[in-house]
Structures are given as C-alpha cells and as structure tokens.
Amino acid sequence: MARGAAEGYLVVMTSETIADPELDPTATYAVDPGRARRLASRVVASPTAETFSRVSPLTGGPIATLPLSTADDVSRAVDAARAAQVRWAATSFDERKRILLRFHDLVLDRQVELLDLVQIESGKVRKHAFEEVLDTALCARYYARTAESHLRTTSVAGAYPLLTQTRVQHHPKGVVGVVSPWNYPLSLAITDALPALMAGNAVVLRPDQQGSVTALAGVDLLREAGLPEGALQVVLGRGSEAGQAVVDSTDYVCYTGSTPTGRSVAQSAASRLVSFSMELGGKNSVYIAADADVKKAVEGAVRASFSSSGQLCISTERVIVHEAIADEFIPRFVAAVDAMSLGTALEYGYDMGSLVSEAQLQTVTEHVDDARAKGATVLAGGRHRPDIGPYVFEPTVLEGVTSAMTCRDEETFGPLVAIYRVADDDAAIALVNDTEYGLNSSVWTKDVGRGRRIAARIKTGTVNINECYAATWASMGAPMGGMKDSGMGRRHGAEGILKYTEAQTVSAQHLLPIAPALGMSDKAHAAVMTIGLRAMKIMGMK
C-alpha cells in the first residue's frame, strides 16, 4: 500500500498503482515536497546554489533534491555558529537538559518517519534502522542527565596543603565541526553533536550527502525541541569541498569515516593545532571459544556479521572458531545465514536489506570473486540479488581465506564474513590482533572470567563478551573508540563530552608564596621543602 502525506508520514511513495512495491523496480520512495523544502531550508547555501538529488538504494529512485554548500557557505555557517555560541554557552544546564530530553521524546514519537528515512537512504532493514532511533534517544538522555556533573568545576590537591587551593574548570571549544558518514545517517550525524552542544559549543554539521535527508530530519527535531537558531548549522556538499572547509575552519573536528580520509583530516587539523577525534575503519572479529553456548553464539555471530548489511564500522568480518566446536558451530552458522530473509520494504520482519550504492556492491562483489578465484570456499550466499533490490547482495560466508586474498586484511564493509579455525585461545587472540585495525571484537564463552582475560589481551577499543557490538556501544557511560588505525579519541562517557572542552586550571595561593619567604634563604627554603616532601610521602599524600 502506498504511503500518503495525509497519514502523517514524511515519506510517500510516488507510484500509487503498484501491487507489490517491494519487488517492483519502478516503485519510488520520495520525501513529501513540502517537507523537503523545509529540510532544505535548514542548509546553509546560497539561493542560487547547485543542487543534488538523493537516490534510494531500495529502489534506485530519487528521494529529494537538496542544495550544495560551497566553501564560502561553510565560512558563513561557521561565522553564524560562532555568534550563536556565545548566547548558547550562557544558557543554563537546566535549559540545555530540557531541550535534549524534549528531543529524546520527539525521536521516539516520530520514529516511524525517522525509520522510513533511515531505510530509504541507507538500505538497511527496519530493525537495524531502529538501532539508530535507540542510540539517538539513549545519547540524548545520557548527556542531558550527566553533562553538568562531567563538566562541574572540581577541586584538586594544591601545591601546598591548605595554602594552595586549585580548581579545574571546563570551557567550550567554540565551534565544533562534525563530519558524519552515510551508514548511520541519523545516529552518527546527531549523537556526536549532542555532547558538543551540552558542553556549550555551537556545531557545524556536514553529513554525508547519501545520509543528508535523515540528518536534516534529526536537526529539524532538535530545532523543534527548542535548540536556538544558529547553534547547529548544517552544510551539505562533497567531502573535498564542504567537508574540508569544515575541517579547516572549526575549533574542534569530530570525524567518522574511512582510515585514509581520517589521515588527511588529522593532517589538516594538526596543521592548525586544532584537536580532533575520529572513528575509522575496522576488521573486527568474533571468537567462539571451546566452551561457548553454540546456539547463542550462532545467533550472535549472525547479528555481528550482517547487521546493516555489514555496513557498520563495528560489525564482524572474521568469525574465529575453536576447533573443538567448529564442526558443530560452522554448519549451524551457515544454516542460519542461509535462512535469513532479505527485503526492502518499510516494515519489520526482514533480517537484511540492501547495500547503499553501486560502489559498495562492486567492492563486495570484487572481494567475493577474488577470494573464490584464489581458492576460498563459499559456504553461503555469494550472489547479487537484483530481484530484491538493485544493490542487494546475499549474506556471504567464506572458508579457506588466505593472506593472498583481498578480503583477508582489507575492510569489505558489506555482508561478507570469513570463518577461521584455531587450536586454542592464544591462536585466536593472535588472529584477532593480526590486523592494522583495532575497533571492536567479541568473545563467546560460558566463563565470563575467561572472556575478560581474553579481552585484556585483545587490541581493540571495545570488546563484547557474549554479545556482538551492542553491549559496549549502548553503554553510554563508557568510552567507545578505536585503537591503531581505527581512530583516535573516544565518544560516549565523560571522554565523549570533555573532548569538546578546554580544561583550565585556576590556583589561588594563600599566606605564603611558593618561594622563599619570611627572610628565609634559598638554601633554607630548599631544605624546608625537602623535609615537607618527605613528610607528605610518609603521610600518604598525593
């Protein structure tokens, strides 16, 4: 059934006479024209700006037409944000909290529209789109309730006990630049902006063009929740122009994307002595230990490998199985993958959807073909499925992958996973760590203590025990990010908001200076200080 604006949906289907829109390639999902104009008005761009059209991976049809921002537009956005930041920083934490909690409710209330948009822009199925709604609401509530405590001025030990009173306070950086990717168009566009705003910064957001409609819808809800005009500016355009301009003009850069681009972003920011954080690529592993609950491990490994069609930075591309249970686990895992339902409808009930673009489809196809040609065995999947959607590729499982194959070490970022057998935990840990990346990993074992010991030896920023990725990601109070080539800095927790501030130490000295006083000679002062230092050590003072 076609969706109409009268039903209250942001998304409508322009082809009204299709019996089965899921399978008909002429079916087109598009944003209601009135709402599209409203979203476009949120973009900083000149009235005569060039435009670009978004195309849905579900159908290949157009979604909406939006303006392109130039480098000059980015400059205007930063100037406007800088002016607004002074007023925004003066607002109370109570007011900022009220706005984020109102936004939390709006995200949940309007989730049908948001889910539709996430699906038509990213191609993922509805249950994976809901992860974005969940993540956005969790992040809004967490920072609404904790920002003040994270940023509260604190007293620390001074140089002289009692005589030196030292406090640390945090000031907003100013204007934070957020450059977000296409694979999580709601979550990654909005959740990095929320703590920056709660810390008193203004934000200039450059979402990827493929996720721009969803990002704008999220920004629209923030405005509806009460975020003042100017505090969050949006620019749209190519990474080489609009994205680079954001990196080159803001006071802090938060980037999520590929490792090669991350290196370029880091160089640009470092040349201006501007701080940055970034989450980059991954080649993540699941280890199924000898004592794992096989049924639960199979279910978890499927989620780990094929959520969002594998287009998730923390998804799994390596399943490592202890040889003691490999003959039981692998057939059950392959059977579960074969049983996955594929679909592109805007409704719940499917296990996996589409890749986002022709380019992603080509990468996955090349990785599978290369591995097959060099001797790998395809245990499940391995085929493009244009009968379901233009960029749908079956969830694929390979065995016998070697270092000669592209998919052994390069990130595929699609529904492709390789299975490896190992003799013991040491071999598993060595294989997990045998990559230039270090983002996420997962360990399945009935013995949580064993899992923690294994996790301590794994070089990834997050390790999930008996879960695939959601346990660490959704633990908002804990830092999340990558080691090695998977990034720098962290989101979530105290680190996720303190990074957007400048720490300032203020010390007030009373009665005596930190220098010879009361006629004391330099030598006598040194002797007195030496005695004092020894005494403070004996008393256990810091």
Disulfide bonds with the S-S distance in Angstrom:
none
